[in-house]
């Protein structure tokens, strides 16, 4: 699973199962200590409604996702067709 650190508490991850990737448009998840706290769409980069991040964390997360958007999108599309079941 691709994991990109945001800070000491947050990571950005991409679903690794094919079925998970086929259900929605390309996105990644922001994870805090193993719990998903936000979903960020990759095209365009935008946070989904109902996130659990404060303003500072949200800005950091969006900046990291934007900087790594192509890598995240490539991994998401690869997992959509070749990921685990």
Buried (B, 14 or more C-beta within 10 A) or exposed (E): EBEBEBEEEBBBBBBBBBEBBEEEEBBBBBBBEEEEBBBBBBEEBEBEEEBEBEEEBBEBBBEBBEEBBEEBBEBBBBBBEEBEE
